[in-house]
């Protein structure tokens, strides 16, 4: 597409797709009201947001940041989707990948819901950190903001896809007693995915920590294990309560 694409064009096209019924549906997905007091809904289905984002995948970085500043949830979802598309493209220059990563972290105040994190963190953050120092993930895992903590664990999905699970378990250790349900669920989900690559490491982690893992995290983590193992780890949790 031409390089003259703008955030305004994207926003106008997206707004034309919204419906009152769509607003009600999208409100079920948005759990970040505490961190987005200005949040508004257009009522555009996520699938349409992703499709339009694909059409605008050449949007310049400065225009993406304008989208992140929008009070509309779907516009910000479009912004992180464009970032994801750009980060996934093999032709994307290294300097631009770094810029996407830096934009994500710098404007995390606007990446303020679970699905915004999940849409971009694996390739924008994890993809960049694959060949870089990863100390930022531990910093994010200790953040007071639950979406930054979710980014810490969700970003490791890129490493899992490459067959590397050590980082996932390292961050999981930092999130063992997280009190936010949507961080707990991400923690359990990514432990489960890492366990598909290294079952023994997952079992060892559960042997040490099942008793203190939040119940949502534990249930997600053991979801694919045999019934007797699931019962065993749930029993360890019950015995510690």
Buried (B, 14 or more C-beta within 10 A) or exposed (E): EEEEBBBEEBBEBBBEBBEEEBBEBBBEBBBBEEBBEEBEBBBBBBEBBBBBBEBBBBBEBEBBBBBBBBEBBBBBBBBBBBBBBBBEBEEBEEEBBEBBBEBBBEBBEBBBBBBBBBBBBBBBBBBBBBEEEBEBBBEBBEBEBBBBBBBBBBBBBBBBBEEBBEBBBBBBEBBBEBEBBBBBBBBBBBBBBBBEBBEEBBBEBBEEBBBEBBBBBBBBBBEBBEEEEBEBBBEBBEEEE
